């Protein structure tokens, strides 16, 4: 058996024999998905959607990075 196969079997049989752990991992997975969806919707608005070409998007990003704020 090579190393990759042994590592796979270790995790596969470890997760397969869990009882409470499966439920906890499911809860963690659901929480992570919900958190990322909420962050995406409310905090990370697509600011570059109005620009059609990659060059226009790049120009806007460079402008925002190099313009000094007062």
PDB file of N, H, CA, C and O in Angstrom:
ATOM      1  N   UNK A   1       0.839  -1.189   0.000  1.00  0.00           N
ATOM      2  CA  UNK A   1       0.000   0.000   0.000  1.00  0.00           C
ATOM      3  C   UNK A   1       0.883   1.252   0.000  1.00  0.00           C
ATOM      4  O   UNK A   1       1.846   1.349   0.762  1.00  0.00           O
ATOM      5  N   UNK A   2       0.546   2.179  -0.845  1.00  0.00           N
ATOM      6  H   UNK A   2      -0.236   2.100  -1.464  1.00  0.00           H
ATOM      7  CA  UNK A   2       1.320   3.416  -0.839  1.00  0.00           C
ATOM      8  C   UNK A   2       0.765   4.372   0.216  1.00  0.00           C
ATOM      9  O   UNK A   2      -0.270   4.111   0.829  1.00  0.00           O
ATOM     10  N   UNK A   3       1.458   5.457   0.408  1.00  0.00           N
ATOM     11  H   UNK A   3       2.298   5.669  -0.090  1.00  0.00           H
ATOM     12  CA  UNK A   3       1.116   6.409   1.459  1.00  0.00           C
ATOM     13  C   UNK A   3      -0.258   7.048   1.225  1.00  0.00           C
ATOM     14  O   UNK A   3      -1.051   7.188   2.156  1.00  0.00           O
ATOM     15  N   UNK A   4      -0.524   7.424   0.002  1.00  0.00           N
ATOM     16  H   UNK A   4       0.121   7.309  -0.755  1.00  0.00           H
ATOM     17  CA  UNK A   4      -1.799   8.076  -0.300  1.00  0.00           C
ATOM     18  C   UNK A   4      -2.984   7.163   0.000  1.00  0.00           C
ATOM     19  O   UNK A   4      -3.994   7.610   0.542  1.00  0.00           O
ATOM     20  N   UNK A   5      -2.862   5.903  -0.345  1.00  0.00           N
ATOM     21  H   UNK A   5      -2.042   5.539  -0.786  1.00  0.00           H
ATOM     22  CA  UNK A   5      -3.939   4.947  -0.078  1.00  0.00           C
ATOM     23  C   UNK A   5      -4.115   4.722   1.422  1.00  0.00           C
ATOM     24  O   UNK A   5      -5.243   4.593   1.898  1.00  0.00           O
ATOM     25  N   UNK A   6      -3.032   4.675   2.156  1.00  0.00           N
ATOM     26  H   UNK A   6      -2.116   4.780   1.769  1.00  0.00           H
ATOM     27  CA  UNK A   6      -3.128   4.487   3.609  1.00  0.00           C
ATOM     28  C   UNK A   6      -3.790   5.689   4.276  1.00  0.00           C
ATOM     29  O   UNK A   6      -4.605   5.530   5.185  1.00  0.00           O
ATOM     30  N   UNK A   7      -3.437   6.889   3.823  1.00  0.00           N
ATOM     31  H   UNK A   7      -2.775   7.018   3.084  1.00  0.00           H
ATOM     32  CA  UNK A   7      -4.058   8.100   4.382  1.00  0.00           C
ATOM     33  C   UNK A   7      -5.550   8.112   4.067  1.00  0.00           C
ATOM     34  O   UNK A   7      -6.363   8.432   4.934  1.00  0.00           O
ATOM     35  N   UNK A   8      -5.915   7.763   2.829  1.00  0.00           N
ATOM     36  H   UNK A   8      -5.254   7.502   2.126  1.00  0.00           H
ATOM     37  CA  UNK A   8      -7.324   7.722   2.444  1.00  0.00           C
ATOM     38  C   UNK A   8      -8.091   6.725   3.306  1.00  0.00           C
ATOM     39  O   UNK A   8      -9.164   7.040   3.820  1.00  0.00           O
ATOM     40  N   UNK A   9      -7.546   5.536   3.462  1.00  0.00           N
ATOM     41  H   UNK A   9      -6.674   5.280   3.045  1.00  0.00           H
ATOM     42  CA  UNK A   9      -8.229   4.515   4.272  1.00  0.00           C
ATOM     43  C   UNK A   9      -8.353   4.946   5.732  1.00  0.00           C
ATOM     44  O   UNK A   9      -9.365   4.675   6.378  1.00  0.00           O
ATOM     45  N   UNK A  10      -7.328   5.615   6.249  1.00  0.00           N
ATOM     46  H   UNK A  10      -6.506   5.836   5.725  1.00  0.00           H
ATOM     47  CA  UNK A  10      -7.365   6.109   7.625  1.00  0.00           C
ATOM     48  C   UNK A  10      -8.564   7.028   7.843  1.00  0.00           C
ATOM     49  O   UNK A  10      -9.339   6.846   8.782  1.00  0.00           O
ATOM     50  N   UNK A  11      -8.705   8.023   6.957  1.00  0.00           N
ATOM     51  H   UNK A  11      -8.076   8.171   6.195  1.00  0.00           H
ATOM     52  CA  UNK A  11      -9.813   8.961   7.107  1.00  0.00           C
ATOM     53  C   UNK A  11     -11.153   8.321   6.753  1.00  0.00           C
ATOM     54  O   UNK A  11     -12.156   8.597   7.411  1.00  0.00           O
ATOM     55  N   UNK A  12     -11.186   7.480   5.736  1.00  0.00           N
ATOM     56  H   UNK A  12     -10.371   7.256   5.202  1.00  0.00           H
ATOM     57  CA  UNK A  12     -12.428   6.846   5.329  1.00  0.00           C
ATOM     58  C   UNK A  12     -13.000   5.983   6.448  1.00  0.00           C
ATOM     59  O   UNK A  12     -14.175   6.116   6.790  1.00  0.00           O
ATOM     60  N   UNK A  13     -12.196   5.113   7.014  1.00  0.00           N
ATOM     61  H   UNK A  13     -11.242   5.005   6.736  1.00  0.00           H
ATOM     62  CA  UNK A  13     -12.694   4.241   8.077  1.00  0.00           C
ATOM     63  C   UNK A  13     -12.912   5.011   9.378  1.00  0.00           C
ATOM     64  O   UNK A  13     -13.769   4.641  10.180  1.00  0.00           O
ATOM     65  N   UNK A  14     -12.147   6.071   9.590  1.00  0.00           N
ATOM     66  H   UNK A  14     -11.451   6.372   8.938  1.00  0.00           H
ATOM     67  CA  UNK A  14     -12.355   6.911  10.768  1.00  0.00           C
ATOM     68  C   UNK A  14     -13.711   7.597  10.734  1.00  0.00           C
ATOM     69  O   UNK A  14     -14.438   7.594  11.727  1.00  0.00           O
ATOM     70  N   UNK A  15     -14.054   8.187   9.588  1.00  0.00           N
ATOM     71  H   UNK A  15     -13.464   8.190   8.781  1.00  0.00           H
ATOM     72  CA  UNK A  15     -15.356   8.854   9.474  1.00  0.00           C
ATOM     73  C   UNK A  15     -16.496   7.844   9.416  1.00  0.00           C
ATOM     74  O   UNK A  15     -17.603   8.123   9.877  1.00  0.00           O
ATOM     75  N   UNK A  16     -16.228   6.691   8.860  1.00  0.00           N
ATOM     76  H   UNK A  16     -15.329   6.465   8.486  1.00  0.00           H
ATOM     77  CA  UNK A  16     -17.271   5.677   8.745  1.00  0.00           C
ATOM     78  C   UNK A  16     -17.687   5.148  10.116  1.00  0.00           C
ATOM     79  O   UNK A  16     -18.856   4.826  10.329  1.00  0.00           O
ATOM     80  N   UNK A  17     -16.743   5.059  11.039  1.00  0.00           N
ATOM     81  H   UNK A  17     -15.793   5.321  10.866  1.00  0.00           H
ATOM     82  CA  UNK A  17     -17.052   4.497  12.355  1.00  0.00           C
ATOM     83  C   UNK A  17     -17.543   5.539  13.355  1.00  0.00           C
ATOM     84  O   UNK A  17     -17.840   5.194  14.499  1.00  0.00           O
ATOM     85  N   UNK A  18     -17.637   6.803  12.951  1.00  0.00           N
ATOM     86  H   UNK A  18     -17.396   7.083  12.022  1.00  0.00           H
ATOM     87  CA  UNK A  18     -18.126   7.852  13.861  1.00  0.00           C
ATOM     88  C   UNK A  18     -19.631   7.727  14.056  1.00  0.00           C
ATOM     89  O   UNK A  18     -20.358   7.318  13.151  1.00  0.00           O
ATOM     90  N   UNK A  19     -20.084   8.087  15.255  1.00  0.00           N
ATOM     91  H   UNK A  19     -19.493   8.420  15.990  1.00  0.00           H
ATOM     92  CA  UNK A  19     -21.519   8.177  15.503  1.00  0.00           C
ATOM     93  C   UNK A  19     -21.912   9.628  15.730  1.00  0.00           C
ATOM     94  O   UNK A  19     -22.640  10.209  14.926  1.00  0.00           O
ATOM     95  N   UNK A  20     -21.442  10.206  16.803  1.00  0.00           N
ATOM     96  H   UNK A  20     -20.851   9.734  17.456  1.00  0.00           H
ATOM     97  CA  UNK A  20     -21.751  11.601  17.114  1.00  0.00           C
ATOM     98  C   UNK A  20     -20.975  12.523  16.193  1.00  0.00           C
ATOM     99  O   UNK A  20     -21.453  13.606  15.857  1.00  0.00           O
ATOM    100  N   UNK A  21     -19.793  12.113  15.782  1.00  0.00           N
ATOM    101  H   UNK A  21     -19.405  11.233  16.055  1.00  0.00           H
ATOM    102  CA  UNK A  21     -18.944  12.950  14.944  1.00  0.00           C
ATOM    103  C   UNK A  21     -19.575  13.312  13.620  1.00  0.00           C
ATOM    104  O   UNK A  21     -19.381  14.424  13.130  1.00  0.00           O
ATOM    105  N   UNK A  22     -20.330  12.392  13.026  1.00  0.00           N
ATOM    106  H   UNK A  22     -20.487  11.488  13.424  1.00  0.00           H
ATOM    107  CA  UNK A  22     -20.992  12.684  11.753  1.00  0.00           C
ATOM    108  C   UNK A  22     -21.986  13.826  11.909  1.00  0.00           C
ATOM    109  O   UNK A  22     -22.063  14.715  11.061  1.00  0.00           O
ATOM    110  N   UNK A  23     -22.732  13.795  12.979  1.00  0.00           N
ATOM    111  H   UNK A  23     -22.669  13.073  13.668  1.00  0.00           H
ATOM    112  CA  UNK A  23     -23.706  14.856  13.229  1.00  0.00           C
ATOM    113  C   UNK A  23     -23.003  16.183  13.459  1.00  0.00           C
ATOM    114  O   UNK A  23     -23.444  17.215  12.954  1.00  0.00           O
ATOM    115  N   UNK A  24     -21.921  16.165  14.213  1.00  0.00           N
ATOM    116  H   UNK A  24     -21.563  15.326  14.624  1.00  0.00           H
ATOM    117  CA  UNK A  24     -21.189  17.397  14.475  1.00  0.00           C
ATOM    118  C   UNK A  24     -20.575  17.959  13.193  1.00  0.00           C
ATOM    119  O   UNK A  24     -20.620  19.168  12.968  1.00  0.00           O
ATOM    120  N   UNK A  25     -20.007  17.100  12.354  1.00  0.00           N
ATOM    121  H   UNK A  25     -19.971  16.117  12.537  1.00  0.00           H
ATOM    122  CA  UNK A  25     -19.453  17.566  11.083  1.00  0.00           C
ATOM    123  C   UNK A  25     -20.544  18.126  10.185  1.00  0.00           C
ATOM    124  O   UNK A  25     -20.307  19.102   9.472  1.00  0.00           O
ATOM    125  N   UNK A  26     -21.731  17.534  10.202  1.00  0.00           N
ATOM    126  H   UNK A  26     -21.923  16.742  10.781  1.00  0.00           H
ATOM    127  CA  UNK A  26     -22.838  18.045   9.409  1.00  0.00           C
ATOM    128  C   UNK A  26     -23.248  19.435   9.890  1.00  0.00           C
ATOM    129  O   UNK A  26     -23.510  20.318   9.074  1.00  0.00           O
ATOM    130  N   UNK A  27     -23.304  19.633  11.191  1.00  0.00           N
ATOM    131  H   UNK A  27     -23.091  18.915  11.853  1.00  0.00           H
ATOM    132  CA  UNK A  27     -23.645  20.943  11.746  1.00  0.00           C
ATOM    133  C   UNK A  27     -22.586  21.970  11.364  1.00  0.00           C
ATOM    134  O   UNK A  27     -22.917  23.092  10.983  1.00  0.00           O
ATOM    135  N   UNK A  28     -21.320  21.592  11.464  1.00  0.00           N
ATOM    136  H   UNK A  28     -21.051  20.680  11.773  1.00  0.00           H
ATOM    137  CA  UNK A  28     -20.235  22.508  11.103  1.00  0.00           C
ATOM    138  C   UNK A  28     -20.324  22.877   9.623  1.00  0.00           C
ATOM    139  O   UNK A  28     -20.161  24.044   9.266  1.00  0.00           O
ATOM    140  N   UNK A  29     -20.578  21.905   8.774  1.00  0.00           N
ATOM    141  H   UNK A  29     -20.710  20.958   9.065  1.00  0.00           H
ATOM    142  CA  UNK A  29     -20.686  22.153   7.335  1.00  0.00           C
ATOM    143  C   UNK A  29     -21.845  23.096   7.017  1.00  0.00           C
ATOM    144  O   UNK A  29     -21.701  24.010   6.205  1.00  0.00           O
ATOM    145  N   UNK A  30     -22.973  22.875   7.648  1.00  0.00           N
ATOM    146  H   UNK A  30     -23.089  22.132   8.307  1.00  0.00           H
ATOM    147  CA  UNK A  30     -24.133  23.741   7.417  1.00  0.00           C
ATOM    148  C   UNK A  30     -23.835  25.166   7.876  1.00  0.00           C
ATOM    149  O   UNK A  30     -24.180  26.126   7.187  1.00  0.00           O
ATOM    150  N   UNK A  31     -23.191  25.307   9.041  1.00  0.00           N
ATOM    151  H   UNK A  31     -22.910  24.527   9.601  1.00  0.00           H
ATOM    152  CA  UNK A  31     -22.857  26.639   9.545  1.00  0.00           C
ATOM    153  C   UNK A  31     -21.898  27.364   8.616  1.00  0.00           C
ATOM    154  O   UNK A  31     -22.061  28.560   8.372  1.00  0.00           O
ATOM    155  N   UNK A  32     -20.910  26.668   8.100  1.00  0.00           N
ATOM    156  H   UNK A  32     -20.778  25.697   8.298  1.00  0.00           H
ATOM    157  CA  UNK A  32     -19.938  27.299   7.203  1.00  0.00           C
ATOM    158  C   UNK A  32     -20.611  27.750   5.918  1.00  0.00           C
ATOM    159  O   UNK A  32     -20.344  28.849   5.434  1.00  0.00           O
ATOM    160  N   UNK A  33     -21.469  26.926   5.367  1.00  0.00           N
ATOM    161  H   UNK A  33     -21.686  26.033   5.760  1.00  0.00           H
ATOM    162  CA  UNK A  33     -22.177  27.298   4.137  1.00  0.00           C
ATOM    163  C   UNK A  33     -23.065  28.516   4.381  1.00  0.00           C
ATOM    164  O   UNK A  33     -23.083  29.440   3.568  1.00  0.00           O
ATOM    165  N   UNK A  34     -23.792  28.527   5.477  1.00  0.00           N
ATOM    166  H   UNK A  34     -23.778  27.776   6.137  1.00  0.00           H
ATOM    167  CA  UNK A  34     -24.665  29.663   5.785  1.00  0.00           C
ATOM    168  C   UNK A  34     -23.848  30.926   5.998  1.00  0.00           C
ATOM    169  O   UNK A  34     -24.210  31.987   5.489  1.00  0.00           O
ATOM    170  N   UNK A  35     -22.760  30.831   6.737  1.00  0.00           N
ATOM    171  H   UNK A  35     -22.466  29.969   7.150  1.00  0.00           H
ATOM    172  CA  UNK A  35     -21.936  32.012   7.009  1.00  0.00           C
ATOM    173  C   UNK A  35     -21.380  32.577   5.712  1.00  0.00           C
ATOM    174  O   UNK A  35     -21.425  33.790   5.508  1.00  0.00           O
ATOM    175  N   UNK A  36     -20.856  31.729   4.827  1.00  0.00           N
ATOM    176  H   UNK A  36     -20.819  30.744   4.992  1.00  0.00           H
ATOM    177  CA  UNK A  36     -20.297  32.238   3.585  1.00  0.00           C
ATOM    178  C   UNK A  36     -21.373  32.814   2.673  1.00  0.00           C
ATOM    179  O   UNK A  36     -21.127  33.797   1.975  1.00  0.00           O
ATOM    180  N   UNK A  37     -22.546  32.223   2.668  1.00  0.00           N
ATOM    181  H   UNK A  37     -22.746  31.424   3.235  1.00  0.00           H
ATOM    182  CA  UNK A  37     -23.632  32.776   1.851  1.00  0.00           C
ATOM    183  C   UNK A  37     -24.047  34.144   2.367  1.00  0.00           C
ATOM    184  O   UNK A  37     -24.248  35.063   1.574  1.00  0.00           O
ATOM    185  N   UNK A  38     -24.176  34.293   3.656  1.00  0.00           N
ATOM    186  H   UNK A  38     -24.013  33.546   4.300  1.00  0.00           H
ATOM    187  CA  UNK A  38     -24.557  35.584   4.236  1.00  0.00           C
ATOM    188  C   UNK A  38     -23.480  36.626   3.988  1.00  0.00           C
ATOM    189  O   UNK A  38     -23.788  37.764   3.634  1.00  0.00           O
ATOM    190  N   UNK A  39     -22.212  36.247   4.172  1.00  0.00           N
ATOM    191  H   UNK A  39     -21.962  35.323   4.460  1.00  0.00           H
ATOM    192  CA  UNK A  39     -21.131  37.192   3.907  1.00  0.00           C
ATOM    193  C   UNK A  39     -21.119  37.621   2.448  1.00  0.00           C
ATOM    194  O   UNK A  39     -20.917  38.795   2.138  1.00  0.00           O
ATOM    195  N   UNK A  40     -21.332  36.680   1.573  1.00  0.00           N
ATOM    196  H   UNK A  40     -21.496  35.727   1.824  1.00  0.00           H
ATOM    197  CA  UNK A  40     -21.318  36.986   0.137  1.00  0.00           C
ATOM    198  C   UNK A  40     -22.450  37.941  -0.231  1.00  0.00           C
ATOM    199  O   UNK A  40     -22.240  38.888  -0.990  1.00  0.00           O
ATOM    200  N   UNK A  41     -23.631  37.701   0.295  1.00  0.00           N
ATOM    201  H   UNK A  41     -23.802  36.932   0.911  1.00  0.00           H
ATOM    202  CA  UNK A  41     -24.796  38.511  -0.069  1.00  0.00           C
ATOM    203  C   UNK A  41     -24.724  39.914   0.519  1.00  0.00           C
ATOM    204  O   UNK A  41     -24.979  40.891  -0.184  1.00  0.00           O
ATOM    205  N   UNK A  42     -24.379  40.026   1.802  1.00  0.00           N
ATOM    206  H   UNK A  42     -24.171  39.232   2.373  1.00  0.00           H
ATOM    207  CA  UNK A  42     -24.485  41.309   2.476  1.00  0.00           C
ATOM    208  C   UNK A  42     -23.205  42.126   2.530  1.00  0.00           C
ATOM    209  O   UNK A  42     -23.273  43.350   2.645  1.00  0.00           O
ATOM    210  N   UNK A  43     -22.046  41.495   2.452  1.00  0.00           N
ATOM    211  H   UNK A  43     -21.991  40.500   2.359  1.00  0.00           H
ATOM    212  CA  UNK A  43     -20.814  42.234   2.660  1.00  0.00           C
ATOM    213  C   UNK A  43     -19.936  42.348   1.415  1.00  0.00           C
ATOM    214  O   UNK A  43     -19.223  43.340   1.265  1.00  0.00           O
ATOM    215  N   UNK A  44     -19.966  41.380   0.534  1.00  0.00           N
ATOM    216  H   UNK A  44     -20.546  40.574   0.655  1.00  0.00           H
ATOM    217  CA  UNK A  44     -19.107  41.400  -0.643  1.00  0.00           C
ATOM    218  C   UNK A  44     -19.947  41.602  -1.895  1.00  0.00           C
ATOM    219  O   UNK A  44     -20.234  40.659  -2.633  1.00  0.00           O
ATOM    220  N   UNK A  45     -20.328  42.836  -2.113  1.00  0.00           N
ATOM    221  H   UNK A  45     -20.095  43.601  -1.514  1.00  0.00           H
ATOM    222  CA  UNK A  45     -21.137  43.154  -3.282  1.00  0.00           C
ATOM    223  C   UNK A  45     -20.225  43.194  -4.510  1.00  0.00           C
ATOM    224  O   UNK A  45     -19.093  43.669  -4.424  1.00  0.00           O
ATOM    225  N   UNK A  46     -20.702  42.708  -5.630  1.00  0.00           N
ATOM    226  H   UNK A  46     -21.622  42.322  -5.700  1.00  0.00           H
ATOM    227  CA  UNK A  46     -19.876  42.692  -6.846  1.00  0.00           C
ATOM    228  C   UNK A  46     -19.710  44.097  -7.427  1.00  0.00           C
ATOM    229  O   UNK A  46     -20.533  44.543  -8.226  1.00  0.00           O
ATOM    230  N   UNK A  47     -18.644  44.791  -7.022  1.00  0.00           N
ATOM    231  H   UNK A  47     -17.976  44.428  -6.373  1.00  0.00           H
ATOM    232  CA  UNK A  47     -18.433  46.185  -7.420  1.00  0.00           C
ATOM    233  C   UNK A  47     -17.990  46.314  -8.870  1.00  0.00           C
ATOM    234  O   UNK A  47     -18.161  47.378  -9.466  1.00  0.00           O
ATOM    235  N   UNK A  48     -17.432  45.271  -9.447  1.00  0.00           N
ATOM    236  H   UNK A  48     -17.294  44.407  -8.963  1.00  0.00           H
ATOM    237  CA  UNK A  48     -16.907  45.366 -10.808  1.00  0.00           C
ATOM    238  C   UNK A  48     -17.884  44.827 -11.851  1.00  0.00           C
ATOM    239  O   UNK A  48     -17.496  44.613 -13.000  1.00  0.00           O
ATOM    240  N   UNK A  49     -19.114  44.609 -11.481  1.00  0.00           N
ATOM    241  H   UNK A  49     -19.429  44.783 -10.547  1.00  0.00           H
ATOM    242  CA  UNK A  49     -20.098  44.045 -12.403  1.00  0.00           C
ATOM    243  C   UNK A  49     -20.411  45.008 -13.551  1.00  0.00           C
ATOM    244  O   UNK A  49     -20.744  44.564 -14.651  1.00  0.00           O
ATOM    245  N   UNK A  50     -20.310  46.312 -13.313  1.00  0.00           N
ATOM    246  H   UNK A  50     -20.040  46.673 -12.420  1.00  0.00           H
ATOM    247  CA  UNK A  50     -20.680  47.302 -14.323  1.00  0.00           C
ATOM    248  C   UNK A  50     -19.657  47.418 -15.446  1.00  0.00           C
ATOM    249  O   UNK A  50     -19.958  47.982 -16.498  1.00  0.00           O
ATOM    250  N   UNK A  51     -18.467  46.899 -15.239  1.00  0.00           N
ATOM    251  H   UNK A  51     -18.223  46.441 -14.384  1.00  0.00           H
ATOM    252  CA  UNK A  51     -17.414  47.006 -16.248  1.00  0.00           C
ATOM    253  C   UNK A  51     -17.432  45.761 -17.132  1.00  0.00           C
ATOM    254  O   UNK A  51     -17.461  44.636 -16.633  1.00  0.00           O
ATOM    255  N   UNK A  52     -17.414  45.971 -18.427  1.00  0.00           N
ATOM    256  H   UNK A  52     -17.391  46.885 -18.832  1.00  0.00           H
ATOM    257  CA  UNK A  52     -17.593  44.872 -19.379  1.00  0.00           C
ATOM    258  C   UNK A  52     -16.305  44.107 -19.672  1.00  0.00           C
ATOM    259  O   UNK A  52     -16.315  42.878 -19.737  1.00  0.00           O
ATOM    260  N   UNK A  53     -15.204  44.822 -19.846  1.00  0.00           N
ATOM    261  H   UNK A  53     -15.195  45.820 -19.793  1.00  0.00           H
ATOM    262  CA  UNK A  53     -13.967  44.167 -20.275  1.00  0.00           C
ATOM    263  C   UNK A  53     -13.014  43.992 -19.090  1.00  0.00           C
ATOM    264  O   UNK A  53     -13.089  44.744 -18.118  1.00  0.00           O
ATOM    265  N   UNK A  54     -12.132  43.016 -19.167  1.00  0.00           N
ATOM    266  H   UNK A  54     -12.071  42.405 -19.956  1.00  0.00           H
ATOM    267  CA  UNK A  54     -11.138  42.846 -18.106  1.00  0.00           C
ATOM    268  C   UNK A  54     -10.206  44.056 -17.978  1.00  0.00           C
ATOM    269  O   UNK A  54      -9.726  44.359 -16.885  1.00  0.00           O
ATOM    270  N   UNK A  55      -9.953  44.740 -19.090  1.00  0.00           N
ATOM    271  H   UNK A  55     -10.343  44.493 -19.977  1.00  0.00           H
ATOM    272  CA  UNK A  55      -9.093  45.924 -19.043  1.00  0.00           C
ATOM    273  C   UNK A  55      -9.754  47.043 -18.245  1.00  0.00           C
ATOM    274  O   UNK A  55      -9.085  47.739 -17.481  1.00  0.00           O
ATOM    275  N   UNK A  56     -11.049  47.218 -18.417  1.00  0.00           N
ATOM    276  H   UNK A  56     -11.592  46.653 -19.037  1.00  0.00           H
ATOM    277  CA  UNK A  56     -11.772  48.247 -17.670  1.00  0.00           C
ATOM    278  C   UNK A  56     -11.793  47.911 -16.181  1.00  0.00           C
ATOM    279  O   UNK A  56     -11.656  48.796 -15.336  1.00  0.00           O
ATOM    280  N   UNK A  57     -11.963  46.636 -15.866  1.00  0.00           N
ATOM    281  H   UNK A  57     -12.074  45.917 -16.552  1.00  0.00           H
ATOM    282  CA  UNK A  57     -11.935  46.214 -14.463  1.00  0.00           C
ATOM    283  C   UNK A  57     -10.563  46.438 -13.858  1.00  0.00           C
ATOM    284  O   UNK A  57     -10.444  46.917 -12.730  1.00  0.00           O
ATOM    285  N   UNK A  58      -9.522  46.090 -14.612  1.00  0.00           N
ATOM    286  H   UNK A  58      -9.618  45.702 -15.528  1.00  0.00           H
ATOM    287  CA  UNK A  58      -8.157  46.281 -14.120  1.00  0.00           C
ATOM    288  C   UNK A  58      -7.861  47.758 -13.908  1.00  0.00           C
ATOM    289  O   UNK A  58      -7.229  48.128 -12.918  1.00  0.00           O
ATOM    290  N   UNK A  59      -8.306  48.597 -14.820  1.00  0.00           N
ATOM    291  H   UNK A  59      -8.819  48.296 -15.624  1.00  0.00           H
ATOM    292  CA  UNK A  59      -8.091  50.042 -14.686  1.00  0.00           C
ATOM    293  C   UNK A  59      -8.780  50.585 -13.434  1.00  0.00           C
ATOM    294  O   UNK A  59      -8.216  51.422 -12.730  1.00  0.00           O
ATOM    295  N   UNK A  60      -9.972  50.121 -13.162  1.00  0.00           N
ATOM    296  H   UNK A  60     -10.430  49.442 -13.734  1.00  0.00           H
ATOM    297  CA  UNK A  60     -10.709  50.569 -11.966  1.00  0.00           C
ATOM    298  C   UNK A  60     -10.001  50.128 -10.686  1.00  0.00           C
ATOM    299  O   UNK A  60      -9.920  50.896  -9.728  1.00  0.00           O
ATOM    300  N   UNK A  61      -9.494  48.905 -10.665  1.00  0.00           N
ATOM    301  H   UNK A  61      -9.560  48.281 -11.443  1.00  0.00           H
ATOM    302  CA  UNK A  61      -8.783  48.411  -9.489  1.00  0.00           C
ATOM    303  C   UNK A  61      -7.499  49.203  -9.275  1.00  0.00           C
ATOM    304  O   UNK A  61      -7.193  49.596  -8.150  1.00  0.00           O
ATOM    305  N   UNK A  62      -6.747  49.441 -10.347  1.00  0.00           N
ATOM    306  H   UNK A  62      -6.995  49.121 -11.262  1.00  0.00           H
ATOM    307  CA  UNK A  62      -5.506  50.220 -10.228  1.00  0.00           C
ATOM    308  C   UNK A  62      -5.803  51.624  -9.750  1.00  0.00           C
ATOM    309  O   UNK A  62      -5.074  52.175  -8.925  1.00  0.00           O
ATOM    310  N   UNK A  63      -6.864  52.198 -10.263  1.00  0.00           N
ATOM    311  H   UNK A  63      -7.456  51.750 -10.933  1.00  0.00           H
ATOM    312  CA  UNK A  63      -7.255  53.550  -9.847  1.00  0.00           C
ATOM    313  C   UNK A  63      -7.578  53.596  -8.350  1.00  0.00           C
ATOM    314  O   UNK A  63      -7.178  54.529  -7.655  1.00  0.00           O
ATOM    315  N   UNK A  64      -8.296  52.593  -7.864  1.00  0.00           N
ATOM    316  H   UNK A  64      -8.621  51.835  -8.429  1.00  0.00           H
ATOM    317  CA  UNK A  64      -8.635  52.556  -6.443  1.00  0.00           C
ATOM    318  C   UNK A  64      -7.413  52.305  -5.565  1.00  0.00           C
ATOM    319  O   UNK A  64      -7.342  52.813  -4.446  1.00  0.00           O
ATOM    320  N   UNK A  65      -6.466  51.540  -6.053  1.00  0.00           N
ATOM    321  H   UNK A  65      -6.524  51.127  -6.962  1.00  0.00           H
ATOM    322  CA  UNK A  65      -5.280  51.240  -5.256  1.00  0.00           C
ATOM    323  C   UNK A  65      -4.289  52.376  -5.212  1.00  0.00           C
ATOM    324  O   UNK A  65      -3.598  52.556  -4.210  1.00  0.00           O
ATOM    325  N   UNK A  66      -4.207  53.142  -6.274  1.00  0.00           N
ATOM    326  H   UNK A  66      -4.769  52.995  -7.088  1.00  0.00           H
ATOM    327  CA  UNK A  66      -3.180  54.195  -6.358  1.00  0.00           C
ATOM    328  C   UNK A  66      -3.662  55.593  -6.013  1.00  0.00           C
ATOM    329  O   UNK A  66      -2.842  56.493  -5.830  1.00  0.00           O
ATOM    330  N   UNK A  67      -4.949  55.799  -5.919  1.00  0.00           N
ATOM    331  H   UNK A  67      -5.615  55.068  -6.067  1.00  0.00           H
ATOM    332  CA  UNK A  67      -5.475  57.123  -5.567  1.00  0.00           C
ATOM    333  C   UNK A  67      -5.385  57.305  -4.064  1.00  0.00           C
ATOM    334  O   UNK A  67      -5.939  56.505  -3.309  1.00  0.00           O
ATOM    335  N   UNK A  68      -4.680  58.368  -3.611  1.00  0.00           N
ATOM    336  H   UNK A  68      -4.230  59.017  -4.224  1.00  0.00           H
ATOM    337  CA  UNK A  68      -4.568  58.587  -2.170  1.00  0.00           C
ATOM    338  C   UNK A  68      -5.889  59.061  -1.564  1.00  0.00           C
ATOM    339  O   UNK A  68      -6.626  59.831  -2.180  1.00  0.00           O
ATOM    340  N   UNK A  69      -6.168  58.603  -0.383  1.00  0.00           N
ATOM    341  H   UNK A  69      -5.570  57.977   0.117  1.00  0.00           H
ATOM    342  CA  UNK A  69      -7.378  59.018   0.336  1.00  0.00           C
ATOM    343  C   UNK A  69      -7.024  60.178   1.257  1.00  0.00           C
ATOM    344  O   UNK A  69      -5.928  60.220   1.816  1.00  0.00           O
ATOM    345  N   UNK A  70      -7.949  61.116   1.413  1.00  0.00           N
ATOM    346  H   UNK A  70      -8.839  61.082   0.959  1.00  0.00           H
ATOM    347  CA  UNK A  70      -7.698  62.268   2.290  1.00  0.00           C
ATOM    348  C   UNK A  70      -8.087  62.005   3.689  1.00  0.00           C
ATOM    349  O   UNK A  70      -7.937  62.877   4.545  1.00  0.00           O
TER     350      UNK A  70
END
